[in-house]
Amino acid sequence: MDEPDDFGEPEPLDEHELALIEQDLADLTEFRAAFEPEGIQGVAVWCDDCVEEHYYGWDILVANLTSLLETGETPVHEPAYQPEPSHYVAWDYARGYIDALREIGVASRRAVDRCARCDLDLDVAGAQANFCPRCGAPLLTERLVAALSERLDEDDVAAVLREIGVYGRR
C-alpha cells in the first residue's frame, strides 16, 4: 500500500495488492483450519520496522486483512499482551506446512466426532484435531476407520485393526 499524500487519504490499492490480500485471507483460512484444532491461537509475523515478531489472533488478523481489502487501511489495535510464542505459528512455516500437505495429496483432515479411548464427543474444532483434547489419544485411528469403512465392510475394517493392534470404536 502506498503512503498517504501529505497526511491525506492513502492511495487506493492496485489490483495486484488486492489480489495479494485476498490470497492472504485464503491462506489464513487454511492455516486456521490446520492449526487451531491443535490449540494454536494465531499467526506470528516478523516486522522489519520493529525488528521483532508480532502475534495476531485469528480473528484480529482476519479483521485487519478484511479492513485492508475494503478500505485500504488496517485499524489500530492493541498488540497481544504478553503472548506465549508457542501458541502462535509463523506465517512462513504455516504456508510451507499447507503446501506440503497439498504436495502429498492431503487437502484437509477427515473430521471425527468422538474419541474412541475416552468417548468424548468432539466439537467442531476438536473434530479436526490430531489428538483428543481430554485424554490426548491420537485421533488417527478414528479417521482411518471412517475412511476404510466407506470403502470396505465395517466388520472387516474392525477385524483388521484388531489384528494389527489398533482398535477403533467400530
FIKOLVEX-889186 format. One line per 2 residues: their letters; for each residue x, y, z of N, C-alpha, C, O. Coordinates in nm, 2 decimals. Layout:
<nodes>
a) X,Y,Z,X,Y,Z,X,Y,Z,X,Y,Z ~ ...
</nodes>
This chain:
<nodes>
md) 0.08,-0.12,0.00,0.00,0.00,0.00,0.09,0.12,0.00,0.19,0.13,0.07 ~ 0.05,0.22,-0.08,0.13,0.35,-0.08,0.11,0.43,0.04,0.00,0.42,0.11
ep) 0.20,0.52,0.07,0.19,0.61,0.18,0.09,0.72,0.15,0.07,0.75,0.03 ~ 0.02,0.78,0.25,-0.07,0.89,0.23,0.00,1.01,0.17,0.12,1.03,0.20
dd) -0.07,1.08,0.08,-0.01,1.20,0.03,-0.03,1.32,0.12,-0.15,1.35,0.15 ~ 0.07,1.37,0.18,0.07,1.49,0.27,-0.03,1.46,0.38,-0.11,1.55,0.41
fg) -0.03,1.35,0.44,-0.11,1.31,0.55,-0.26,1.30,0.51,-0.35,1.30,0.60 ~ -0.29,1.29,0.39,-0.43,1.28,0.34,-0.47,1.13,0.34,-0.41,1.05,0.40
ep) -0.56,1.10,0.25,-0.61,0.97,0.23,-0.50,0.88,0.17,-0.42,0.93,0.08 ~ -0.49,0.76,0.20,-0.39,0.67,0.14,-0.43,0.64,-0.01,-0.55,0.65,-0.05
ep) -0.33,0.62,-0.09,-0.36,0.58,-0.23,-0.44,0.45,-0.23,-0.42,0.36,-0.15 ~ -0.53,0.44,-0.32,-0.61,0.31,-0.33,-0.51,0.20,-0.37,-0.41,0.22,-0.44
ld) -0.55,0.08,-0.33,-0.47,-0.04,-0.36,-0.49,-0.07,-0.50,-0.60,-0.06,-0.56 ~ -0.38,-0.12,-0.57,-0.40,-0.16,-0.71,-0.44,-0.31,-0.71,-0.45,-0.37,-0.61
eh) -0.47,-0.36,-0.83,-0.52,-0.49,-0.85,-0.43,-0.60,-0.79,-0.47,-0.70,-0.73 ~ -0.30,-0.58,-0.81,-0.20,-0.67,-0.76,-0.20,-0.68,-0.61,-0.20,-0.79,-0.55
el) -0.21,-0.56,-0.54,-0.21,-0.56,-0.40,-0.34,-0.62,-0.35,-0.34,-0.69,-0.25 ~ -0.45,-0.59,-0.41,-0.58,-0.65,-0.37,-0.57,-0.81,-0.38,-0.62,-0.88,-0.29
al) -0.52,-0.85,-0.49,-0.50,-1.00,-0.51,-0.42,-1.06,-0.40,-0.45,-1.17,-0.35 ~ -0.31,-0.99,-0.36,-0.22,-1.04,-0.25,-0.30,-1.05,-0.12,-0.28,-1.15,-0.05
ie) -0.38,-0.95,-0.09,-0.46,-0.95,0.03,-0.56,-1.07,0.03,-0.58,-1.14,0.13 ~ -0.63,-1.08,-0.08,-0.72,-1.19,-0.10,-0.66,-1.33,-0.08,-0.71,-1.42,-0.02
qd) -0.54,-1.34,-0.13,-0.46,-1.47,-0.11,-0.42,-1.49,0.03,-0.43,-1.60,0.08 ~ -0.38,-1.38,0.10,-0.35,-1.39,0.24,-0.47,-1.43,0.32,-0.46,-1.52,0.41
la) -0.59,-1.38,0.29,-0.71,-1.42,0.36,-0.74,-1.57,0.33,-0.78,-1.64,0.42 ~ -0.73,-1.62,0.21,-0.75,-1.76,0.18,-0.64,-1.84,0.25,-0.68,-1.95,0.30
dl) -0.52,-1.80,0.25,-0.41,-1.87,0.33,-0.45,-1.88,0.47,-0.44,-1.99,0.54 ~ -0.49,-1.77,0.53,-0.52,-1.76,0.67,-0.64,-1.86,0.71,-0.63,-1.93,0.81
te) -0.73,-1.88,0.62,-0.84,-1.97,0.64,-0.79,-2.11,0.65,-0.83,-2.19,0.73 ~ -0.69,-2.15,0.56,-0.63,-2.28,0.56,-0.54,-2.30,0.69,-0.55,-2.40,0.75
fr) -0.47,-2.20,0.72,-0.38,-2.20,0.84,-0.47,-2.23,0.96,-0.44,-2.32,1.04 ~ -0.58,-2.16,0.98,-0.66,-2.17,1.09,-0.72,-2.31,1.10,-0.72,-2.37,1.21
aa) -0.77,-2.36,0.99,-0.83,-2.50,0.98,-0.72,-2.60,1.02,-0.76,-2.70,1.09 ~ -0.60,-2.58,0.98,-0.49,-2.68,1.01,-0.44,-2.67,1.15,-0.41,-2.77,1.22
fe) -0.43,-2.55,1.21,-0.36,-2.53,1.33,-0.44,-2.50,1.46,-0.41,-2.53,1.57 ~ -0.56,-2.44,1.44,-0.64,-2.40,1.55,-0.69,-2.53,1.63,-0.69,-2.52,1.75
pe) -0.72,-2.64,1.56,-0.76,-2.76,1.64,-0.65,-2.81,1.74,-0.68,-2.88,1.83 ~ -0.53,-2.77,1.71,-0.41,-2.81,1.79,-0.38,-2.71,1.90,-0.28,-2.72,1.97
gi) -0.47,-2.61,1.91,-0.45,-2.51,2.02,-0.37,-2.39,1.98,-0.35,-2.30,2.06 ~ -0.34,-2.38,1.85,-0.26,-2.26,1.81,-0.36,-2.14,1.80,-0.47,-2.16,1.75
qg) -0.32,-2.03,1.86,-0.41,-1.92,1.87,-0.41,-1.81,1.76,-0.49,-1.73,1.75 ~ -0.31,-1.82,1.67,-0.29,-1.73,1.57,-0.16,-1.74,1.50,-0.09,-1.84,1.50
va) -0.12,-1.63,1.43,0.00,-1.63,1.35,0.10,-1.53,1.40,0.06,-1.42,1.45 ~ 0.22,-1.57,1.39,0.33,-1.47,1.42,0.39,-1.42,1.29,0.42,-1.50,1.20
vw) 0.41,-1.29,1.28,0.46,-1.23,1.16,0.58,-1.14,1.20,0.57,-1.06,1.29 ~ 0.69,-1.16,1.13,0.81,-1.07,1.16,0.79,-0.93,1.10,0.74,-0.92,0.99
cd) 0.82,-0.83,1.18,0.80,-0.69,1.14,0.94,-0.63,1.12,1.02,-0.62,1.22 ~ 0.97,-0.60,1.00,1.10,-0.54,0.97,1.12,-0.40,1.04,1.23,-0.36,1.07
dc) 1.01,-0.33,1.05,1.01,-0.19,1.11,1.05,-0.20,1.26,1.14,-0.12,1.30 ~ 0.99,-0.29,1.33,1.01,-0.30,1.47,1.13,-0.40,1.50,1.18,-0.40,1.61
ve) 1.17,-0.48,1.41,1.27,-0.58,1.42,1.23,-0.68,1.54,1.31,-0.71,1.62 ~ 1.10,-0.72,1.53,1.05,-0.82,1.63,0.93,-0.89,1.57,0.87,-0.84,1.47
eh) 0.89,-1.00,1.64,0.78,-1.08,1.60,0.65,-1.01,1.65,0.65,-0.96,1.76 ~ 0.55,-1.01,1.57,0.41,-0.96,1.61,0.32,-1.09,1.61,0.33,-1.17,1.52
yy) 0.24,-1.10,1.71,0.15,-1.21,1.73,0.01,-1.16,1.71,-0.04,-1.07,1.78 ~ -0.06,-1.23,1.62,-0.20,-1.19,1.59,-0.29,-1.31,1.61,-0.27,-1.42,1.55
gw) -0.40,-1.29,1.68,-0.50,-1.39,1.69,-0.57,-1.41,1.56,-0.57,-1.32,1.48 ~ -0.64,-1.52,1.54,-0.71,-1.55,1.41,-0.80,-1.44,1.38,-0.80,-1.39,1.27
di) -0.89,-1.40,1.47,-1.00,-1.31,1.44,-0.94,-1.17,1.41,-0.99,-1.10,1.32 ~ -0.84,-1.12,1.48,-0.79,-0.99,1.46,-0.72,-0.98,1.33,-0.73,-0.88,1.26
lv) -0.65,-1.09,1.29,-0.58,-1.09,1.16,-0.69,-1.09,1.04,-0.67,-1.02,0.94 ~ -0.79,-1.17,1.06,-0.90,-1.17,0.95,-0.96,-1.03,0.94,-0.98,-0.98,0.83
an) -0.99,-0.97,1.06,-1.05,-0.83,1.06,-0.95,-0.73,1.00,-1.00,-0.65,0.92 ~ -0.82,-0.74,1.03,-0.73,-0.65,0.97,-0.72,-0.66,0.82,-0.72,-0.56,0.75
lt) -0.71,-0.79,0.77,-0.69,-0.81,0.63,-0.82,-0.77,0.55,-0.82,-0.71,0.44 ~ -0.94,-0.80,0.62,-1.07,-0.76,0.56,-1.08,-0.61,0.55,-1.12,-0.55,0.44
sl) -1.04,-0.54,0.65,-1.04,-0.39,0.65,-0.94,-0.34,0.55,-0.98,-0.24,0.48 ~ -0.83,-0.39,0.54,-0.73,-0.35,0.44,-0.79,-0.37,0.30,-0.77,-0.28,0.21
le) -0.85,-0.48,0.28,-0.91,-0.51,0.15,-1.02,-0.41,0.11,-1.04,-0.36,0.00 ~ -1.11,-0.37,0.21,-1.22,-0.29,0.19,-1.19,-0.14,0.19,-1.25,-0.06,0.11
tg) -1.10,-0.10,0.28,-1.07,0.05,0.29,-0.93,0.09,0.25,-0.90,0.21,0.24 ~ -0.84,-0.01,0.24,-0.70,0.03,0.21,-0.62,0.06,0.33,-0.50,0.09,0.32
et) -0.68,0.05,0.45,-0.61,0.07,0.58,-0.64,-0.04,0.68,-0.75,-0.10,0.67 ~ -0.55,-0.06,0.77,-0.58,-0.15,0.88,-0.61,-0.07,1.00,-0.55,0.04,1.03
pv) -0.71,-0.12,1.08,-0.74,-0.04,1.20,-0.63,-0.05,1.31,-0.55,-0.15,1.31 ~ -0.62,0.05,1.39,-0.53,0.04,1.50,-0.58,-0.05,1.61,-0.70,-0.06,1.63
he) -0.50,-0.13,1.66,-0.54,-0.23,1.77,-0.42,-0.25,1.86,-0.31,-0.22,1.83 ~ -0.46,-0.30,1.98,-0.36,-0.33,2.08,-0.29,-0.46,2.05,-0.36,-0.55,2.01
pa) -0.16,-0.46,2.06,-0.09,-0.59,2.04,-0.13,-0.69,2.14,-0.18,-0.66,2.25 ~ -0.11,-0.82,2.12,-0.13,-0.92,2.21,-0.05,-0.89,2.34,0.07,-0.86,2.33
yq) -0.11,-0.90,2.46,-0.04,-0.88,2.58,0.03,-1.00,2.63,-0.03,-1.10,2.65 ~ 0.16,-0.99,2.63,0.25,-1.10,2.67,0.21,-1.23,2.61,0.18,-1.33,2.68
pe) 0.21,-1.23,2.48,0.17,-1.36,2.41,0.27,-1.47,2.44,0.39,-1.45,2.46 ~ 0.22,-1.59,2.44,0.30,-1.71,2.46,0.34,-1.75,2.31,0.26,-1.81,2.24
ps) 0.47,-1.73,2.27,0.51,-1.76,2.13,0.47,-1.91,2.09,0.44,-1.93,1.97 ~ 0.47,-2.00,2.18,0.44,-2.14,2.14,0.30,-2.16,2.10,0.26,-2.26,2.05
hy) 0.21,-2.06,2.13,0.07,-2.06,2.09,0.04,-2.00,1.95,-0.07,-1.99,1.91 ~ 0.15,-1.96,1.88,0.14,-1.90,1.75,0.22,-1.97,1.65,0.33,-2.03,1.69
va) 0.18,-1.97,1.53,0.26,-2.04,1.42,0.31,-1.93,1.33,0.24,-1.83,1.29 ~ 0.44,-1.94,1.29,0.50,-1.84,1.20,0.43,-1.85,1.06,0.40,-1.96,1.01
wd) 0.40,-1.74,1.00,0.33,-1.74,0.87,0.40,-1.82,0.77,0.34,-1.90,0.70 ~ 0.53,-1.81,0.76,0.61,-1.88,0.66,0.60,-2.03,0.69,0.59,-2.11,0.59
ya) 0.61,-2.07,0.81,0.60,-2.21,0.85,0.46,-2.26,0.81,0.45,-2.37,0.75 ~ 0.36,-2.19,0.84,0.22,-2.23,0.81,0.21,-2.25,0.66,0.15,-2.35,0.61
rg) 0.26,-2.16,0.58,0.25,-2.16,0.44,0.32,-2.29,0.39,0.26,-2.36,0.30 ~ 0.44,-2.32,0.44,0.51,-2.44,0.40,0.44,-2.56,0.44,0.44,-2.66,0.36
yi) 0.38,-2.56,0.55,0.31,-2.68,0.60,0.19,-2.71,0.51,0.17,-2.83,0.47 ~ 0.11,-2.61,0.48,-0.01,-2.63,0.39,0.04,-2.67,0.25,-0.02,-2.76,0.19
da) 0.15,-2.61,0.20,0.20,-2.65,0.07,0.24,-2.80,0.07,0.22,-2.87,-0.02 ~ 0.30,-2.84,0.18,0.35,-2.98,0.19,0.23,-3.08,0.20,0.23,-3.18,0.14
lr) 0.12,-3.04,0.27,0.00,-3.12,0.27,-0.05,-3.14,0.13,-0.09,-3.25,0.09 ~ -0.06,-3.03,0.06,-0.11,-3.04,-0.08,-0.02,-3.13,-0.17,-0.07,-3.20,-0.25
ei) 0.11,-3.11,-0.15,0.21,-3.19,-0.23,0.19,-3.34,-0.21,0.20,-3.42,-0.30 ~ 0.15,-3.38,-0.09,0.13,-3.52,-0.06,-0.01,-3.57,-0.08,-0.05,-3.68,-0.06
gv) -0.10,-3.47,-0.13,-0.23,-3.50,-0.16,-0.33,-3.50,-0.05,-0.44,-3.56,-0.06 ~ -0.30,-3.43,0.06,-0.39,-3.42,0.17,-0.45,-3.28,0.17,-0.38,-3.18,0.21
as) -0.57,-3.27,0.13,-0.64,-3.13,0.12,-0.68,-3.09,0.26,-0.67,-2.97,0.29 ~ -0.74,-3.18,0.33,-0.79,-3.15,0.47,-0.80,-3.28,0.55,-0.80,-3.39,0.49
rr) -0.81,-3.26,0.68,-0.83,-3.38,0.76,-0.97,-3.43,0.76,-1.07,-3.34,0.75 ~ -0.99,-3.55,0.77,-1.13,-3.61,0.79,-1.17,-3.58,0.93,-1.10,-3.60,1.03
av) -1.29,-3.52,0.94,-1.34,-3.49,1.08,-1.39,-3.62,1.15,-1.44,-3.71,1.08 ~ -1.37,-3.62,1.28,-1.42,-3.73,1.36,-1.51,-3.67,1.47,-1.49,-3.56,1.51
dr) -1.60,-3.75,1.51,-1.70,-3.69,1.61,-1.68,-3.74,1.75,-1.74,-3.69,1.84 ~ -1.60,-3.84,1.77,-1.58,-3.90,1.91,-1.45,-3.96,1.92,-1.39,-4.02,1.83
ca) -1.39,-3.95,2.04,-1.26,-4.02,2.08,-1.30,-4.16,2.12,-1.38,-4.18,2.21 ~ -1.23,-4.26,2.06,-1.25,-4.40,2.09,-1.20,-4.43,2.23,-1.26,-4.52,2.29
rc) -1.10,-4.37,2.28,-1.04,-4.40,2.41,-1.13,-4.35,2.52,-1.16,-4.43,2.61 ~ -1.17,-4.23,2.53,-1.24,-4.17,2.64,-1.39,-4.14,2.61,-1.46,-4.10,2.70
dl) -1.43,-4.17,2.49,-1.57,-4.15,2.44,-1.61,-4.00,2.45,-1.73,-3.98,2.46 ~ -1.52,-3.91,2.44,-1.56,-3.77,2.43,-1.62,-3.73,2.30,-1.56,-3.76,2.20
dl) -1.74,-3.66,2.31,-1.79,-3.61,2.19,-1.71,-3.48,2.15,-1.69,-3.40,2.23 ~ -1.66,-3.48,2.03,-1.57,-3.37,1.98,-1.65,-3.26,1.92,-1.74,-3.28,1.84
dv) -1.62,-3.13,1.96,-1.68,-3.02,1.89,-1.62,-3.00,1.76,-1.53,-3.08,1.71 ~ -1.66,-2.89,1.69,-1.61,-2.87,1.55,-1.46,-2.86,1.55,-1.39,-2.92,1.46
ag) -1.40,-2.78,1.64,-1.25,-2.77,1.64,-1.19,-2.90,1.68,-1.09,-2.94,1.62 ~ -1.24,-2.97,1.78,-1.18,-3.10,1.82,-1.19,-3.21,1.71,-1.11,-3.30,1.71
aq) -1.29,-3.20,1.63,-1.31,-3.29,1.52,-1.20,-3.29,1.42,-1.18,-3.38,1.34 ~ -1.12,-3.18,1.41,-1.01,-3.17,1.32,-0.88,-3.18,1.39,-0.77,-3.18,1.32
an) -0.88,-3.20,1.52,-0.75,-3.21,1.59,-0.68,-3.35,1.57,-0.74,-3.44,1.52 ~ -0.55,-3.35,1.59,-0.48,-3.47,1.58,-0.49,-3.56,1.71,-0.47,-3.68,1.70
fc) -0.52,-3.49,1.82,-0.52,-3.56,1.95,-0.65,-3.52,2.02,-0.69,-3.41,2.01 ~ -0.70,-3.61,2.10,-0.82,-3.58,2.18,-0.78,-3.48,2.29,-0.68,-3.49,2.35
pr) -0.87,-3.37,2.30,-0.84,-3.27,2.39,-0.85,-3.31,2.54,-0.80,-3.25,2.63 ~ -0.93,-3.42,2.56,-0.94,-3.47,2.70,-0.83,-3.56,2.74,-0.76,-3.54,2.84
cg) -0.81,-3.67,2.67,-0.72,-3.77,2.71,-0.59,-3.78,2.63,-0.49,-3.85,2.67 ~ -0.58,-3.70,2.52,-0.45,-3.69,2.45,-0.43,-3.81,2.35,-0.33,-3.82,2.28
ap) -0.53,-3.90,2.34,-0.52,-4.01,2.24,-0.52,-3.96,2.10,-0.59,-3.86,2.06 ~ -0.43,-4.02,2.02,-0.43,-3.98,1.87,-0.57,-4.02,1.81,-0.63,-4.12,1.84
ll) -0.61,-3.93,1.72,-0.74,-3.95,1.66,-0.73,-4.01,1.52,-0.82,-4.02,1.44 ~ -0.60,-4.05,1.48,-0.58,-4.11,1.35,-0.66,-4.24,1.33,-0.71,-4.26,1.22
te) -0.67,-4.32,1.44,-0.74,-4.44,1.42,-0.89,-4.42,1.38,-0.94,-4.49,1.30 ~ -0.95,-4.32,1.44,-1.09,-4.29,1.41,-1.10,-4.25,1.26,-1.20,-4.29,1.19
rl) -1.01,-4.17,1.22,-1.01,-4.12,1.08,-0.98,-4.24,0.98,-1.05,-4.25,0.88 ~ -0.89,-4.33,1.02,-0.86,-4.45,0.94,-0.99,-4.54,0.93,-1.02,-4.58,0.82
va) -1.05,-4.56,1.04,-1.17,-4.65,1.04,-1.28,-4.58,0.96,-1.34,-4.65,0.88 ~ -1.30,-4.46,0.97,-1.41,-4.39,0.89,-1.38,-4.40,0.74,-1.46,-4.43,0.66
al) -1.25,-4.37,0.70,-1.21,-4.38,0.56,-1.22,-4.52,0.51,-1.28,-4.54,0.40 ~ -1.18,-4.62,0.58,-1.18,-4.75,0.53,-1.33,-4.81,0.53,-1.36,-4.88,0.44
se) -1.41,-4.76,0.62,-1.55,-4.81,0.63,-1.63,-4.76,0.51,-1.73,-4.82,0.48 ~ -1.59,-4.65,0.45,-1.66,-4.60,0.33,-1.63,-4.69,0.21,-1.71,-4.70,0.12
rl) -1.52,-4.77,0.22,-1.48,-4.85,0.10,-1.49,-5.00,0.13,-1.51,-5.08,0.04 ~ -1.49,-5.04,0.25,-1.49,-5.18,0.29,-1.60,-5.21,0.39,-1.66,-5.11,0.45
de) -1.63,-5.33,0.41,-1.73,-5.37,0.52,-1.68,-5.33,0.65,-1.56,-5.36,0.69 ~ -1.76,-5.27,0.73,-1.72,-5.22,0.87,-1.66,-5.33,0.96,-1.57,-5.31,1.03
dd) -1.72,-5.45,0.95,-1.67,-5.56,1.03,-1.53,-5.60,0.99,-1.45,-5.63,1.08 ~ -1.51,-5.60,0.86,-1.37,-5.64,0.81,-1.27,-5.53,0.86,-1.16,-5.57,0.89
va) -1.31,-5.41,0.85,-1.22,-5.30,0.90,-1.18,-5.32,1.04,-1.07,-5.32,1.08 ~ -1.29,-5.34,1.13,-1.26,-5.36,1.27,-1.17,-5.48,1.29,-1.08,-5.48,1.38
av) -1.20,-5.59,1.22,-1.12,-5.71,1.24,-0.97,-5.69,1.20,-0.88,-5.73,1.27 ~ -0.95,-5.62,1.09,-0.81,-5.59,1.05,-0.74,-5.50,1.15,-0.62,-5.53,1.19
lr) -0.81,-5.40,1.20,-0.75,-5.31,1.30,-0.72,-5.38,1.43,-0.62,-5.36,1.50 ~ -0.81,-5.47,1.47,-0.78,-5.55,1.59,-0.66,-5.64,1.57,-0.58,-5.66,1.66
ei) -0.65,-5.70,1.45,-0.54,-5.79,1.42,-0.40,-5.72,1.43,-0.31,-5.78,1.47 ~ -0.40,-5.59,1.39,-0.27,-5.52,1.39,-0.25,-5.45,1.52,-0.15,-5.38,1.54
gv) -0.35,-5.46,1.61,-0.33,-5.39,1.74,-0.38,-5.25,1.75,-0.36,-5.18,1.85 ~ -0.46,-5.21,1.65,-0.52,-5.08,1.65,-0.67,-5.10,1.66,-0.73,-5.15,1.56
yg) -0.74,-5.07,1.76,-0.88,-5.10,1.77,-0.96,-4.97,1.78,-0.94,-4.89,1.87 ~ -1.05,-4.95,1.69,-1.13,-4.83,1.69,-1.26,-4.87,1.76,-1.28,-4.98,1.80
rr) -1.35,-4.77,1.77,-1.48,-4.79,1.84,-1.58,-4.86,1.75,-1.68,-4.91,1.81 ~ -1.55,-4.88,1.63,-1.65,-4.95,1.54,-1.63,-5.10,1.54,-1.70,-5.17,1.47
</nodes>
